[in-house]
């Protein structure tokens, strides 16, 4: 069933975020759908880090994509509908390392 598969992937993403992102970051806990929003510390620029993540084969949507003023780039949207739970865990681990290298968190 589609909804059960999405729930498994959502739970994998939530667990991966808990394991890899520091407490200075927050995120939504969707009751449905296939995406969540994460907030990084002030000053983080997910737009500027996107190319570095893509070179590591990880993609996300910077918060500014969804705003006319292109602001709120310490936010990002993550989709969990496509990848397997194992791929989600690996991708979030890689993304956390990219963000550490960018100085967004330790």
PyMOL commands that set and color helices and strands:
alter all, ss='L'
color gray80, all
select helices_A, chain A and resi 2-20+46-55+63-66+85-101
alter helices_A, ss='H'
color red, helices_A
select strands_A, chain A and resi 26-27+35-39+61-62+75-79
alter strands_A, ss='S'
color yellow, strands_A
deselect
rebuild
show_as cartoon
